[in-house]
Amino acid sequence: MKRIFALVLSAALLISVCSVLSGCSEEQGVPKTGEVLYVYNWGEYISNGDDGTMDVNAEFEKETGIEVKYLNFSSNEEMYAKMKSGGMTVDVIVPSDYMISQLIHENLLEKLDFDNIPNYENIDQKFRKPAFDPTGEYSVAYTWGCTAIFYDSRYVDEADIDENTWDLLWNEKYSGKILMFNNQRDAFGVAEAKLGYSLNTENQEELEACYEELVNQCSLVQGYYGDQIFDKMESGEAVIAPYYNGDLLMLQDGNEYIRGYIPKGANTFIDSMCIPTCCQNKTAAEKYINFMCREDVALANAEFIGYASPISSVVEELDEEATGEFFYPSDAKLAECEVFYQLSDETNAFLSTKWEDLMKEFTEKTR
């Protein structure tokens, strides 16, 4: 072992000396520019080099010489709050549709210079100029998908599975083993779908009814989580959780018994790359977005994270298990789903208050 280490160390020193003498080797990539790019994205949402996959950020650094500082958020609301506080530096963000609409409305996004993003041509037409960015000036699609229910087939009775409803999340048989979304929009969206309301309702009577549904559920819930559901579902600590359909394969890597389905009324979403107005290096940010739209990079991300790609040539290269109905729902299934739109400030404030009340109810009921 020591001898192997010595050989490795000697080789490293030799490479270092050669680099000093001859600049950067092809393996090392271009010289560092001294630039730093801050990227803020969802957790478990980029190919990171595990199991021989492409380390996307490392490859970008190698090809451009720009250092990537990569940060994670677990909900659109968390990202929004940190951006609004002004307490962080960020150049590229990857929010969901309704949040992008809100950021545009509040003048918090930069318009993109598509001359610097030629790989945008790889994005399918249907993902350009979406409803949340109707002029197509502020965002570039990264992935898309639907909310879903995951369950551990060892413990959840198949007789309790009904793909037309969200009732499994309220089933008292699994009390203490159910997880729930940790953000108000997704959580209220589940209650809205359960009651047959629009995911974009602003009717306060309907929202009050949804709140009561969530209060009734909270005594059954183990907790409200984001990416922590991976550990809890894989370990068997929890057996039912709503989350995003693209995570199924990753969950199954840790627990082969996990299954999933997309209930009627689910939210269908597009997560997109944007540049906030607090960006310190717009040229580097656009270079990063362009890199992420490159077919080999998009393929690496699609294979690693499991979410649907907005680039059809990438989809054609994926294994069959990653392109089935669950990951790329049919038009018939999508017709049963609904996109989140920006809500009024009044409704957002109402939901925020109700969410705080729900967290208090949960604390009281689980003491």
TAVENTA-V672890 format. One record per residue. N is the residue number from 1. SS is DSSP state (alpha for helix, beta for strand, coil for the rest). Layout:
N_SS, N_SS
//
This chain:
1_coil, 2_alpha, 3_alpha, 4_alpha, 5_alpha, 6_alpha, 7_alpha, 8_alpha, 9_alpha, 10_alpha, 11_alpha, 12_alpha, 13_alpha, 14_alpha, 15_alpha, 16_alpha, 17_alpha, 18_alpha, 19_alpha, 20_alpha, 21_alpha, 22_alpha, 23_coil, 24_coil, 25_coil, 26_coil, 27_coil, 28_coil, 29_coil, 30_coil, 31_coil, 32_coil, 33_coil, 34_coil, 35_coil, 36_beta, 37_beta, 38_beta, 39_beta, 40_beta, 41_beta, 42_beta, 43_coil, 44_coil, 45_coil, 46_coil, 47_coil, 48_beta, 49_coil, 50_alpha, 51_alpha, 52_alpha, 53_coil, 54_coil, 55_beta, 56_alpha, 57_alpha, 58_alpha, 59_alpha, 60_alpha, 61_alpha, 62_alpha, 63_alpha, 64_alpha, 65_coil, 66_coil, 67_beta, 68_beta, 69_beta, 70_beta, 71_beta, 72_beta, 73_beta, 74_coil, 75_coil, 76_alpha, 77_alpha, 78_alpha, 79_alpha, 80_alpha, 81_alpha, 82_alpha, 83_alpha, 84_alpha, 85_alpha, 86_coil, 87_coil, 88_coil, 89_coil, 90_coil, 91_coil, 92_beta, 93_beta, 94_coil, 95_coil, 96_beta, 97_alpha, 98_alpha, 99_alpha, 100_alpha, 101_alpha, 102_alpha, 103_alpha, 104_alpha, 105_alpha, 106_coil, 107_coil, 108_coil, 109_beta, 110_coil, 111_coil, 112_coil, 113_coil, 114_alpha, 115_alpha, 116_alpha, 117_coil, 118_alpha, 119_alpha, 120_alpha, 121_alpha, 122_alpha, 123_coil, 124_coil, 125_alpha, 126_alpha, 127_alpha, 128_coil, 129_coil, 130_coil, 131_alpha, 132_alpha, 133_alpha, 134_coil, 135_coil, 136_coil, 137_coil, 138_coil, 139_coil, 140_beta, 141_beta, 142_beta, 143_beta, 144_beta, 145_beta, 146_beta, 147_beta, 148_beta, 149_beta, 150_beta, 151_beta, 152_beta, 153_coil, 154_coil, 155_coil, 156_coil, 157_coil, 158_alpha, 159_alpha, 160_alpha, 161_coil, 162_coil, 163_coil, 164_coil, 165_coil, 166_coil, 167_alpha, 168_alpha, 169_alpha, 170_alpha, 171_coil, 172_alpha, 173_alpha, 174_alpha, 175_coil, 176_coil, 177_coil, 178_beta, 179_beta, 180_beta, 181_beta, 182_coil, 183_coil, 184_alpha, 185_alpha, 186_alpha, 187_alpha, 188_alpha, 189_alpha, 190_alpha, 191_alpha, 192_alpha, 193_alpha, 194_alpha, 195_alpha, 196_coil, 197_coil, 198_coil, 199_coil, 200_coil, 201_coil, 202_coil, 203_coil, 204_alpha, 205_alpha, 206_alpha, 207_alpha, 208_alpha, 209_alpha, 210_alpha, 211_alpha, 212_alpha, 213_alpha, 214_alpha, 215_alpha, 216_alpha, 217_alpha, 218_alpha, 219_coil, 220_coil, 221_beta, 222_beta, 223_beta, 224_beta, 225_beta, 226_coil, 227_coil, 228_coil, 229_alpha, 230_alpha, 231_alpha, 232_alpha, 233_alpha, 234_alpha, 235_alpha, 236_coil, 237_coil, 238_coil, 239_coil, 240_beta, 241_beta, 242_beta, 243_beta, 244_beta, 245_alpha, 246_alpha, 247_alpha, 248_alpha, 249_alpha, 250_alpha, 251_alpha, 252_alpha, 253_alpha, 254_alpha, 255_coil, 256_coil, 257_coil, 258_beta, 259_beta, 260_beta, 261_beta, 262_coil, 263_coil, 264_coil, 265_coil, 266_coil, 267_beta, 268_beta, 269_beta, 270_beta, 271_beta, 272_beta, 273_beta, 274_beta, 275_coil, 276_beta, 277_coil, 278_coil, 279_coil, 280_coil, 281_coil, 282_alpha, 283_alpha, 284_alpha, 285_alpha, 286_alpha, 287_alpha, 288_alpha, 289_alpha, 290_alpha, 291_alpha, 292_alpha, 293_coil, 294_coil, 295_alpha, 296_alpha, 297_alpha, 298_alpha, 299_alpha, 300_alpha, 301_alpha, 302_alpha, 303_alpha, 304_alpha, 305_alpha, 306_coil, 307_coil, 308_beta, 309_coil, 310_coil, 311_coil, 312_alpha, 313_alpha, 314_alpha, 315_alpha, 316_coil, 317_coil, 318_coil, 319_coil, 320_alpha, 321_alpha, 322_alpha, 323_coil, 324_coil, 325_coil, 326_coil, 327_coil, 328_coil, 329_coil, 330_coil, 331_alpha, 332_alpha, 333_alpha, 334_alpha, 335_alpha, 336_coil, 337_coil, 338_beta, 339_coil, 340_coil, 341_coil, 342_coil, 343_coil, 344_coil, 345_alpha, 346_alpha, 347_alpha, 348_alpha, 349_alpha, 350_alpha, 351_alpha, 352_alpha, 353_alpha, 354_alpha, 355_alpha, 356_alpha, 357_alpha, 358_alpha, 359_alpha, 360_alpha, 361_alpha, 362_alpha, 363_alpha, 364_alpha, 365_alpha, 366_coil, 367_coil
//
